[in-house]
Amino acid sequence: MKNATFRQLRVFTEVAKHLSFARAAEVLHLTPPAVTMQVKELEGHVGLPLFERNGRQVALTTAGEYMLVYARKVIATLKDAEDAAARLQRLEVGTLTIGMVSTAKYFLPRLLAEFQHEHEGVEIRLAVGNREQLVKMLHGNEVDIAVMGRPPKELATRAEPFAAHPHVFVAPTDHPLLKVGHPTVDSLRPYGFILRERGSGTRAAMEKFLETSRMEPRVVMEMASNETIKQAVMAGMGISFLSLHTIGLELEHGLIATLDVEGTPIIRAWNVVHTLSKLLSPAAEAFRYFMLERAESHLAEKYGSLLKLPPAPSVG
């Protein structure tokens, strides 16, 4: 293994991530034959095959699974060394990998564009997933910093709230409950729910809220996409529970309605999170300060008029 190169390890981990040589080549801006060559050279250094190939199907061998653990550690250690060098130079340059839950895609790209305009030396990479996937990314040191709702308890992290995050029950614009001033939680029982998948922060927030009323929703669909859920609700297929930050456009155009259920909106918090074991690069520190200073006013300006909310808790 002493002759293995960082490039070979990088290519190997990318193929393992996607279980596809073609997809890895696309991400790394290489040709598929170049990816295959790098993997074969690494397999030669290891002395064992790292992947099982069956037509287009690719799977890690047992040796590949073991090597993946160490390859990721090597890559993460080198990234930490680069960050340390940048801190010593006090330069805001290099690659900043930001993880975000899928709900954040409705506001974070605009903030990132503003951040990158002010920090032109920083190359930004985005990793998107649900809360459960993002926790795994943090644990595996795959992201420098994460934007998410409920911070993980299973990891030692620094989580700083930067803005209020309201959640509401939504329905088609002709739903009968819209004629009721403040429907109770119990009044939701007859209706089918279209919900995010288990493992998402949105799903967890709704279940926690309904627990207090001992209300078990009748789930008619589970989806991993906020966009698909919105379309299904607008088509009259059921009601749902979503972040206000995902339905701004639909509310502005009268395409979807919020149910003013007693006890709602549920106000959670957006957090910027990183593991305590990770020393942040100057670029990551700059992004952290940027979110704490700018994000709340951005969200208030964009969404504040859509819903009458109680005063936001002090964050900073």
Buried (B, 14 or more C-beta within 10 A) or exposed (E): EEEBEEEBBBBBBBBBBBEBBBBBBBBBEBEBEBBBBBBEBBBEBBEEBBBEEEEEEBEBBEBBEBBBEEBBEBBBEEBBEBBEEBBEEEBBBBBBBBBBBBBBBBBBEEBBEEBBEEBEEBEBEBBBBBBBBBBBBBEEBBBBBBBBBBBBEEBEBBBBBBBBBBBBBBBBEEBEBBEEEEBBBEBBEEBBBBBBEEBBBBBBBBBEBBEEBEBEBEEBBBBEEBEEBBBBBBEEBBBBBBBBBBBBEBBEEEBBBBBBBEEBBBBBBBBBBBBEEBEBBBBBBBBBEBBBEBBBEBBBEBBBEBBEBEEBEEBE
